[in-house]
Amino acid sequence: MTTILCADDEQDMQLLYKELFSENGFNIKIASDGKSALSNFADTPADLIILDYEMPGLNGIDTCQKFRELANCVERPIFMVSAFFDEELMLKAYSNGCDECISKPFEPEEFIAKIKFTLKKHEAKREFYKNHQNIYERFNIQRVLGQGGSSTVYFASDSTKKMDVALKVYQSQTEIQEDLHRSLLLREAYEWSKLNHPNIVQLFDFGNFRDGFYLSLEFIDGESLEDLLEKGLMEEEFVYLIGQEILETLVYMKSMGIVHRDIKPANILISNDGEVKLTDFGLAKQQMDSELTMQANIFRGTPHYVSPEQIKGIATTEQSDIYSLGATLYHAATGLRPFDGDTVAQVLEKNLRTTVPMVHEVNAEISEELSLIIDKMMQKKMPDRYTLEEVYNDWFKIADI
């Protein structure tokens, strides 16, 4: 039976929803505010959500935004109901993930008809993407740019947008893994799509297709920092530039409430024009979200650069990204991964327990000033580690080195 979750603080509306949806064969769940609705959905996800705009605490738009941040709610239909809709408020609702805006009072029969049509449309769309969409008709794939465990990145031409892109294609997983994998990919795409910054690879489009999931990304003509490190040590000026550009990016991401959680050399791209770009937001999360480092008892992250708090599965903040950036800069400045081992478990244990030598002790060409900053970025305990504001200020103090 289709379940509809209604959030409204007015008892008259609650009674109307109960009567209306019960009569039409729906399972109805009622919440009196946005926080209760989110909690209710976490216990038992609904097929469609109805939010009143005027609610105590979180209003309807704020609640809608939080629903869209949930991996299993990216595609669920959400209706917003209000007695005070104007063009500006409706546009705000749509821009925060609402599918339909309904003005009160409404005609019950028309309302039910719209609900039923939306559910049918939603199901038809899911079936279309599942069975019919063929991205290879839209994208003209020219060559492979890179390949990972579950994805391949191609250089391709988008016939719809008339532009070259980096097309990241995830192939279908086993049936057991498919739902979790798809939820994580949708989460990545949703978080990434909210970001617009010159030092972040732009996400143009994403979606399901018959054989998996795809991301259409800005193509960066250049190399990753990982590729460059294979060619030898970085000069201090270049290490400083990388740090400066990514710190600027972290300041922006903090303003958006996003933690990347997987900063490493492979996820920093350097264009042939010298632009520095951060990519791959597969582990990115809202700072208020629950942790995603462990999924289905599998560690998700990069052991050589991941922060201690991520290894422990406790709350992460922008300080976690500062640690990973510090570990990345350590590698760039010394030519050595800060932590290494024969197994993932060994690397994680060293990351938690081992203090690395100072950068300038490993590479005498690096100044002590820069070395001290990287060292403080990599402090194990968060109270001993830089805050974003602190490292940003100290970084620019050594601009003349």
C-alpha positions as CSV (number, residue, x, y, z in Angstrom):
1,M,0.0,0.0,0.0
2,T,1.3,3.5,-0.9
3,T,2.3,5.5,2.2
4,I,1.9,9.3,2.4
5,L,3.5,11.3,5.1
6,C,1.8,14.6,6.0
7,A,3.4,17.2,8.2
8,D,1.0,19.9,9.5
9,D,0.6,21.5,12.9
10,E,-3.1,22.2,12.5
11,Q,-5.4,19.5,13.8
12,D,-8.2,20.3,11.3
13,M,-5.7,19.6,8.4
14,Q,-4.5,16.5,10.1
15,L,-8.1,15.2,10.3
16,L,-8.7,16.1,6.7
17,Y,-5.6,14.3,5.5
18,K,-6.5,11.2,7.5
19,E,-10.0,11.1,6.2
20,L,-9.1,12.0,2.6
21,F,-6.3,9.5,2.1
22,S,-7.8,6.7,4.1
23,E,-10.9,6.9,1.8
24,N,-8.7,6.7,-1.2
25,G,-6.8,3.6,-0.2
26,F,-3.6,5.2,1.0
27,N,-1.7,4.5,4.2
28,I,-1.4,7.8,6.1
29,K,1.2,9.0,8.5
30,I,0.9,12.3,10.4
31,A,3.6,14.5,11.8
32,S,3.0,17.9,13.6
33,D,6.2,19.6,12.6
34,G,9.2,19.2,10.3
35,K,11.5,17.5,12.8
36,S,8.8,14.9,13.6
37,A,8.3,14.3,9.9
38,L,12.0,13.7,9.3
39,S,12.1,11.3,12.3
40,N,9.0,9.5,11.0
41,F,10.5,9.1,7.6
42,A,13.7,7.7,9.1
43,D,11.7,5.0,10.8
44,T,9.5,4.1,7.8
45,P,10.2,5.9,4.4
46,A,7.0,7.2,2.8
47,D,6.2,7.1,-1.0
48,L,5.1,10.8,-1.1
49,I,5.5,13.7,1.4
50,I,3.2,16.6,2.0
51,L,4.6,19.6,4.0
52,D,2.8,22.6,5.3
53,Y,4.9,25.7,4.9
54,E,3.8,27.4,8.2
55,M,5.1,25.0,10.9
56,P,6.8,25.6,14.2
57,G,10.5,25.1,14.2
58,L,11.5,24.1,10.7
59,N,9.2,25.6,8.1
60,G,8.2,23.6,5.1
61,I,11.0,24.7,2.8
62,D,13.7,24.0,5.4
63,T,12.2,20.6,6.0
64,C,12.0,19.9,2.3
65,Q,15.7,20.8,2.0
66,K,16.6,18.4,4.8
67,F,14.5,15.6,3.2
68,R,16.5,16.1,-0.1
69,E,19.7,15.7,1.8
70,L,18.7,12.1,2.7
71,A,20.1,9.5,0.2
72,N,16.8,7.6,0.1
73,C,14.7,10.8,-0.5
74,V,16.4,12.4,-3.4
75,E,13.7,11.3,-5.8
76,R,10.6,11.0,-3.6
77,P,7.7,13.4,-4.6
78,I,7.3,16.3,-2.1
79,F,4.2,18.6,-2.1
80,M,4.2,22.0,-0.3
81,V,0.9,23.4,1.0
82,S,0.4,27.0,2.1
83,A,-2.3,29.7,2.3
84,F,0.2,32.3,1.5
85,F,1.9,31.3,-1.7
86,D,3.1,34.0,-4.0
87,E,5.5,33.7,-7.0
88,E,8.6,34.3,-4.9
89,L,7.7,31.7,-2.2
90,M,6.8,29.1,-4.9
91,L,10.1,29.6,-6.7
92,K,11.9,29.3,-3.4
93,A,10.0,26.0,-2.7
94,Y,10.8,24.6,-6.1
95,S,14.5,25.6,-5.9
96,N,14.8,23.7,-2.6
97,G,13.4,20.4,-4.0
98,C,9.6,20.7,-3.9
99,D,7.7,19.0,-6.7
100,E,4.3,20.7,-6.4
101,C,3.0,23.8,-4.6
102,I,-0.7,23.6,-3.5
103,S,-2.6,26.6,-2.2
104,K,-5.0,26.3,0.7
105,P,-7.9,25.9,0.7
106,F,-7.9,23.2,-2.0
107,E,-10.6,21.1,-3.6
108,P,-10.1,17.5,-2.1
109,E,-11.0,15.8,-5.4
110,E,-8.5,17.8,-7.4
111,F,-5.9,17.4,-4.7
112,I,-6.3,13.6,-4.7
113,A,-6.2,13.5,-8.5
114,K,-2.9,15.4,-8.5
115,I,-1.4,13.1,-5.8
116,K,-2.4,10.0,-7.8
117,F,-1.0,11.5,-11.1
118,T,2.3,12.4,-9.4
119,L,2.7,8.9,-8.0
120,K,2.0,7.4,-11.4
121,K,4.4,9.9,-13.1
122,H,7.1,9.1,-10.6
123,E,6.8,5.3,-11.1
124,A,6.7,5.7,-14.9
125,K,9.9,7.8,-14.8
126,R,11.6,5.2,-12.6
127,E,10.7,2.5,-15.0
128,F,11.9,4.5,-18.0
129,Y,15.3,5.1,-16.5
130,K,15.5,1.5,-15.4
131,N,14.7,-0.1,-18.7
132,H,15.1,2.3,-21.6
133,Q,17.5,5.2,-21.2
134,N,20.7,4.7,-23.1
135,I,23.4,7.3,-22.3
136,Y,25.5,6.1,-25.2
137,E,23.0,7.7,-27.6
138,R,23.5,11.1,-25.9
139,F,27.2,10.9,-25.2
140,N,29.8,10.2,-27.9
141,I,32.5,8.4,-26.0
142,Q,36.0,9.0,-27.4
143,R,38.5,7.6,-24.9
144,V,39.0,6.4,-21.4
145,L,40.4,8.9,-18.9
146,G,40.6,6.6,-15.9
147,Q,39.1,3.6,-14.2
148,G,38.3,2.5,-10.7
149,G,36.7,-0.4,-8.9
150,S,33.1,0.3,-9.9
151,S,33.4,3.2,-12.4
152,T,35.1,4.3,-15.6
153,V,35.6,7.9,-16.6
154,Y,35.5,8.8,-20.3
155,F,36.2,11.8,-22.4
156,A,33.0,12.3,-24.3
157,S,30.9,14.8,-26.3
158,D,27.4,15.6,-25.0
159,S,25.1,15.9,-28.0
160,T,22.4,17.6,-25.9
161,K,24.6,20.3,-24.4
162,K,27.0,20.5,-27.3
163,M,30.1,20.4,-25.2
164,D,33.0,18.0,-24.2
165,V,32.6,16.4,-20.7
166,A,34.2,13.9,-18.4
167,L,31.5,11.1,-18.2
168,K,31.8,9.0,-15.1
169,V,29.9,5.7,-15.5
170,Y,29.1,3.4,-12.6
171,Q,28.1,-0.1,-13.7
172,S,25.4,-2.1,-11.9
173,Q,26.3,-3.8,-8.7
174,T,25.1,-7.1,-7.4
175,E,21.5,-7.2,-6.4
176,I,22.3,-7.1,-2.7
177,Q,24.5,-4.0,-3.1
178,E,22.4,-2.2,-5.7
179,D,20.1,-0.2,-3.5
180,L,22.9,1.0,-1.2
181,H,25.2,1.8,-4.1
182,R,22.4,3.8,-5.9
183,S,21.5,5.7,-2.7
184,L,25.2,6.7,-2.2
185,L,25.5,7.8,-5.8
186,L,22.4,9.9,-5.6
187,R,23.7,11.4,-2.5
188,E,27.0,12.3,-4.2
189,A,25.2,13.8,-7.1
190,Y,22.9,15.9,-4.9
191,E,25.6,17.3,-2.7
192,W,27.9,18.0,-5.8
193,S,25.1,19.7,-7.7
194,K,24.7,22.4,-5.0
195,L,28.3,23.5,-5.4
196,N,29.5,26.3,-7.7
197,H,33.1,27.4,-7.2
198,P,36.1,27.9,-9.6
199,N,38.1,25.3,-7.7
200,I,35.5,22.6,-7.8
201,V,34.9,20.4,-10.9
202,Q,31.4,21.3,-12.1
203,L,28.7,18.7,-12.2
204,F,26.5,19.2,-15.2
205,D,24.1,16.3,-15.1
206,F,23.5,12.9,-13.5
207,G,21.0,10.1,-13.7
208,N,20.2,6.4,-14.0
209,F,20.4,4.4,-17.2
210,R,19.7,0.9,-18.2
211,D,23.1,-0.5,-17.0
212,G,23.9,1.8,-14.1
213,F,24.4,5.4,-13.1
214,Y,26.3,8.4,-14.7
215,L,27.7,11.8,-13.8
216,S,28.4,14.3,-16.5
217,L,31.3,16.5,-15.3
218,E,33.4,19.4,-16.4
219,F,36.4,18.1,-18.4
220,I,39.7,19.2,-17.0
221,D,42.5,19.0,-19.5
222,G,45.5,18.2,-17.3
223,E,46.6,15.7,-14.6
224,S,45.8,14.8,-11.1
225,L,48.2,15.7,-8.3
226,E,48.7,11.9,-7.9
227,D,49.9,11.7,-11.5
228,L,52.3,14.6,-11.0
229,L,53.7,13.1,-7.8
230,E,54.8,10.0,-9.7
231,K,57.1,12.3,-11.7
232,G,59.0,13.5,-8.6
233,L,59.0,16.0,-5.7
234,M,57.1,19.3,-5.8
235,E,58.7,22.6,-5.3
236,E,57.6,24.6,-2.3
237,E,55.9,27.2,-4.4
238,F,53.7,24.6,-6.0
239,V,52.9,22.9,-2.7
240,Y,51.9,26.4,-1.4
241,L,49.7,27.0,-4.4
242,I,47.9,23.7,-4.0
243,G,47.2,24.4,-0.4
244,Q,46.0,28.0,-1.0
245,E,43.5,26.9,-3.7
246,I,42.1,24.0,-1.7
247,L,41.8,26.1,1.4
248,E,39.8,28.7,-0.6
249,T,37.6,25.8,-1.6
250,L,37.2,24.6,1.9
251,V,36.1,28.1,3.0
252,Y,33.4,28.0,0.3
253,M,32.3,24.4,1.2
254,K,32.0,25.4,4.9
255,S,29.6,28.2,3.9
256,M,27.6,25.5,2.1
257,G,27.7,23.2,5.1
258,I,29.6,20.5,3.1
259,V,32.5,18.3,4.3
260,H,34.3,16.5,1.4
261,R,35.8,13.6,3.5
262,D,38.1,12.3,0.8
263,I,40.7,14.9,0.0
264,K,43.7,13.1,-1.5
265,P,46.1,13.6,-4.4
266,A,43.9,11.6,-6.9
267,N,41.0,14.0,-6.2
268,I,43.0,17.2,-6.9
269,L,43.2,18.0,-10.6
270,I,45.7,20.5,-12.1
271,S,44.8,21.8,-15.6
272,N,47.3,22.6,-18.2
273,D,46.5,26.3,-17.5
274,G,47.5,25.8,-13.9
275,E,44.0,25.8,-12.4
276,V,43.5,23.7,-9.3
277,K,40.2,21.7,-9.0
278,L,38.8,19.5,-6.3
279,T,36.7,16.6,-7.6
280,D,34.9,13.4,-6.5
281,F,32.3,14.1,-3.8
282,G,31.4,10.5,-3.3
283,L,31.9,10.8,0.5
284,A,30.7,14.4,0.9
285,K,28.1,15.0,3.5
286,Q,26.2,17.8,5.2
287,Q,27.8,18.6,8.5
288,M,24.6,17.7,10.4
289,D,24.2,14.3,8.7
290,S,25.0,10.9,10.2
291,E,28.4,9.4,9.4
292,L,29.0,7.5,6.2
293,T,32.6,6.2,6.7
294,M,31.3,2.7,7.3
295,Q,28.7,1.2,5.0
296,A,27.7,-2.5,5.2
297,N,30.9,-3.0,7.3
298,I,33.1,-1.8,4.5
299,F,35.5,1.1,5.2
300,R,34.9,3.9,2.7
301,G,37.7,6.4,2.3
302,T,41.4,6.5,1.6
303,P,43.5,5.1,4.5
304,H,46.6,7.1,3.8
305,Y,44.9,10.5,4.0
306,V,41.7,10.0,6.0
307,S,41.3,11.8,9.4
308,P,41.5,9.8,12.7
309,E,37.9,10.7,13.5
310,Q,36.7,9.2,10.2
311,I,38.5,6.0,11.0
312,K,36.8,5.9,14.4
313,G,33.4,6.6,12.9
314,I,32.8,9.8,14.9
315,A,31.5,13.2,13.8
316,T,33.5,14.9,11.1
317,T,33.8,18.7,10.4
318,E,35.9,20.9,8.1
319,Q,38.8,20.0,10.5
320,S,38.6,16.5,9.0
321,D,39.2,17.9,5.6
322,I,42.1,20.0,7.0
323,Y,43.7,16.8,8.2
324,S,43.3,15.1,4.8
325,L,44.7,18.2,3.0
326,G,47.6,18.3,5.4
327,A,48.4,14.6,4.6
328,T,48.1,15.3,0.9
329,L,50.4,18.3,1.1
330,Y,52.8,16.2,3.2
331,H,52.9,13.7,0.3
332,A,53.4,16.5,-2.2
333,A,56.2,18.1,-0.2
334,T,58.1,14.9,0.8
335,G,57.3,12.6,-2.1
336,L,56.2,10.0,0.6
337,R,52.7,9.0,1.7
338,P,52.4,10.0,5.4
339,F,51.3,6.5,6.3
340,D,51.9,3.2,4.5
341,G,51.5,-0.5,5.1
342,D,50.9,-3.9,3.4
343,T,47.2,-3.9,4.3
344,V,44.4,-1.4,4.8
345,A,44.3,-2.3,8.5
346,Q,48.0,-1.6,8.9
347,V,47.7,1.8,7.2
348,L,44.7,2.8,9.4
349,E,46.6,1.7,12.5
350,K,49.6,3.8,11.6
351,N,47.4,6.7,10.8
352,L,45.8,6.5,14.2
353,R,49.0,5.9,16.2
354,T,52.0,7.2,14.3
355,T,53.4,10.7,14.2
356,V,55.2,11.5,11.0
357,P,58.5,13.4,10.8
358,M,58.3,17.1,10.1
359,V,58.3,17.9,6.4
360,H,61.5,20.0,6.5
361,E,63.3,17.1,8.2
362,V,62.4,14.9,5.2
363,N,62.9,17.5,2.5
364,A,65.4,20.3,3.4
365,E,64.1,22.3,0.4
366,I,60.8,23.0,2.3
367,S,60.8,25.9,4.7
368,E,60.2,25.4,8.4
369,E,57.3,27.8,8.3
370,L,55.4,25.7,5.8
371,S,56.4,22.5,7.6
372,L,55.0,23.7,10.9
373,I,51.6,24.5,9.3
374,I,51.4,21.1,7.7
375,D,52.3,19.5,11.0
376,K,49.5,21.3,12.8
377,M,47.0,20.4,10.1
378,M,47.8,16.7,10.8
379,Q,47.4,16.7,14.6
380,K,45.5,13.6,15.7
381,K,43.3,15.3,18.2
382,M,40.9,17.9,16.8
383,P,41.4,20.4,19.6
384,D,45.2,20.4,18.7
385,R,44.5,20.7,15.0
386,Y,43.9,24.0,13.1
387,T,40.5,25.3,12.6
388,L,39.7,26.4,9.1
389,E,40.0,30.1,10.0
390,E,43.3,29.6,11.8
391,V,45.0,27.6,9.0
392,Y,43.7,30.0,6.4
393,N,45.2,33.0,8.2
394,D,48.5,31.3,8.9
395,W,48.7,30.1,5.3
396,F,48.5,33.6,3.8
397,K,51.0,34.9,6.4
398,I,53.8,32.9,4.6
399,A,52.8,34.1,1.2
400,D,56.2,35.8,0.7
401,I,58.3,32.8,1.5
